[in-house]
Amino acid sequence: MEYRKGYTIKPKEISQSGEVTFTDGTNDVAANQAVCEAYGYTYNKESATCNAFKYSTRINENTNISTNIIGGAKNTLERGSDNILVVGEKNLTKGVNRNVFMSGAENEIETGVNNSSVIAGKFGIIENQGEIVVGGGGFNTALGLAQTSFIQQSGNTTDGTQTSLYTQYITNKFIEKVPNAVIGFEANVIGVNTGVGEGTVGQYGYVQITGAVTFTNGLASTYHQATTHIVQSGHSGMNITAVMKDATATSFGVAVTGLEETYIQWTAEIKLWRNKIQQTI
């Protein structure tokens, strides 16, 4: 979290009981009422503490109220983190996160990312909706230098226009690029004829994409990949294709090409292997 204008201290972490610890950038310091409330928290005059939420030992007293469950030391849930389960140490949710599971140490989830998990490891970072991450530990304390990710994309086509699939079927959401990184990928892509337009309902194609992409510091990309038709068009009835490519200047993912006048529903299961360096590519 950045410093509020006019203040020289800022929140550092939130304890399991909801108490907010502040820092001046070097040392832990206590916040007075004005500082506490400036950052959107509640000041308890009786205990002279700043609190992010009211702590209760009664779990799930009201199931209509979202709850966070924390097991371990020095985990931090920033404002707007709801329905979070953390098991480990020094993990961080950066705020406005929902329905997240984190296991391991010193992992992080970006602001606004939901329905995602770090299932093991250390120094992993979640940057995409619905992403599952295994932290690779890395080479020092920097995040996301080495990790494995699983992401789902999906979409629909009605013609032969190449179309980028959406992450979690959220409009205009794709996979975030990673600067100064080489990412290996494998994508299993299935397109099924829904029976509207040409062809027969249930006809399908199954394509597997394997390869790697390099992202420079400015997010320029270079792809090397191969596409294999696991089920040939003569068996499935549909001659479909899929590739991995840029979706926008800052994102990438699977792009599919269907058939004219044929309504196809697509899914892509994507596995990513990341090797990010701290030097500039």
N, C-alpha and C positions, 0 to 999 in steps of 0.2 A: 504494500500500500504506500502511496506517495504522501509526503508531508502536506497537511492542510496549510493554506496560505496564512502566514502570521504565527505558525507554531514550529517549534524546534524539536518536538518529539512526535512519535507516531506509534500506532499499535504494532507489536511484534508477534504476539501469539495469544490464543484464547485457550484457557485450560478447560479440562473436562467439566469443571463446575461452572464455567461461564465467565470467570474472571479474566479481564484483559490486561496483559503485561505490555507496557510501553517501553520504547527505547529512544535514546538520543542518537542512535547510529553506532554507539560503542557500548554503552552501559544500559542496564535495565533501570527504569525510573518509574516513580509513581505519578499518576495523572490526577490533577485536581478536577473539580466538577466541570469547569469551563472547557478544559481540554477533552475530557471524556465525552461530553455532550456534543462537542464540535465534530467528533468522528462518528456521531450517530448512536452512541452507546448510552447506557443508563448508569447514573452515579448513585451509589448507596451511601448515604451520609452516615448511617450507623456504623458500618464497617469500613468506611472511607475507601471503598473499592469501586472500580469501573467494571461494569458487567455487560456482556454481549447478550445474555439471556438469563432468565430466572431458572436456577437449578432446582431440580426436584429428584428425590430418590425413588419416586413412584413412577415406574416405567409404563408408558402407554396408558396412562390414566384416562385419556380421551383420545381414541383412535382417529378422530377428525383433525387432531393437531399433529403436524409432522414432527418427527423426533430424530435426533442424532445420537448415535451410540459410538463411543470412543473407547478403545482399549489400547493402552500404551501411553508413553510419555511424549510430551512436547509436540503433539499433533495440533495443527492450527486450522480452524474452519472460519473463513472470512465471511462477512455479512452476506446473507442471502443463501447460505448453504443449508439445504433441507433434505431430510431422509438420507442421511449420510451414515455409512457404517465404516469405521476405520479400525483396523487391527494392526498395530505396529508403532513405529517411532518417527517423529519429525516429518510426518506427511502433511501436505498442504492442499486445501481446496481454496481457490482464489476468489470465490464468491459467485453468487447467482448460479449455484450448482444444485441439481436435484437428482435423487435416486442413484447415488454413487457408492461403490464399494472400493476400498483401498486396503491392500495388505502388503506389508513389507516396510521398507524404511526410506525416508527422504524422497518419496514420490510426490508428484504434483499434478493437479488438474487445472486447466486454464479456465478463466472466467466464462460463465455462460454455457459450459459444456455439461450435458446431462446424460443420464442413463448409460454410464460408462464405468469401467472397472480397471484397476491395477490388481492383478490376481497374484502376483509374486514379484520378488526382486527388489532392486534398489535403484534410485535415480531415474525412474521412468517418468515420462510426461504424457498426459492425455490431452490431445489437441482437437479431437474430432468427436462428433456426436455418436454415441453408441459404441465407442472404441473399447477394445479389450487389449491391455498392455501387459507384457512381461518385461520388467526392468532388467537390463543387462549388467547393471553395476557400473559399467563405464570405466574410465581411466583416471578419474579424480572425482571431485564433488560436483562437476557440471552435470546438468540434467540432459537426458535424452541423447547421449553420445552413442549408446548401444542399447537397442531394445527391439522386441518383436511385437507387432500389432496385428489385430484382426478387425476388419471393418466390413460392414455390409452396405452395398449400394443397390438401388433398384430404380425402375422406371417403366415407361410404356412408349411404344412407337406405333405409328399408323401408316408409315411409308418407308421409302428407302433412304431417308436422310440420316446421316450420322448424328447420333444423339448421346450426350453425356448423361450417365446415370447419376442419381442423387444419393448422397449419404443419408441413410435412414429414411429415404423417400421424403426428405425435407427440401422443398423447392430452393434451387440455387445453392445448396450445400454440397461441397465436394471435399476431397481430402486435402488438408493443408500441406503446402510445400515446406521443406526443411532446408534452410540455407547451409551451404558448405557440407553437403551430405551426399552419399551414395546410398540409394535405397533399392534393394532387391525386392521383387514382387512376384507373386503367383496369384492369378485370379481365375476362379471357376465361374463361368458365365452360362446361364441357362435362359433361353427365350422360349416361351410357350404361346402357341396360337390360341387366342381366346374364343375363336369361332366367329368373330365379326369380320366381314369382308371376305377376302380370298382365303382358300385353304380350309382345313378341317380342324375343329376344336381338338386340342390335345397334341397336335403336331408340335415338334420341338427341335431345337438345336442346342448342342452343348459344346462350348468352346473353352479351351484353357490357354491362358496367356502367361508366359514366363519371361522374365527379363530383369533389367535394372535401369535406373535413371540417375543421372548426376544433376544436382541442383547447385548452381554457383551462389556466391554471396548475394548476388542481385536477383536470384531465383530463376535465372535462365536455365533451361533444361535440355538434356541430351538423353534420348531413349535408345536402348538396344533391347529388342524383344523378338519373341517367336510366338506364333499362334498355331495351336493344334486343334483340329476338329475331332473331339473325342467321339462324337456321334456324327457320321457323315450325312450330308444332306439327302442322299439317296435312301437312307434308312429312316430319317426323321421327317422328311418332307419339306424342310426349310433350309435354304442356303443362307445362313446368317453369318456375320463376322463381328469381331470385337477386338479392340486394341486399348492399350494404356496410353493416355495423352494428357496434355494440359487442358484444363477446363476453363481456367481464367489465368491471369498473370500470377496469381498467388496460390493456385490450387490445381489439382490433377485428379485423375480417376479413370474409370472404364468408360469408353465410348463405344456404342453398339450401332450396327447398321442392319435394319430389318428388311422387309419386303414391301413393295408397293401394294396399297389397298389391303394390307394385312395388319390386324391389331395384335400386337405381341406384348406380353408381360414379361419383364426381364428381372432377374436377380443376379447379383455378383457377390461371391464370397471372396474377400481379398486378404491375403497375408502379406505383411511387409516386414522386411529385415533392414534395420537402419544402422549405418556406420557414419556418424557425424564427426567431423574433425573441428578443432578449434582454430586451425589456420584458415586463411581465405582461399577459396577456390576461384 
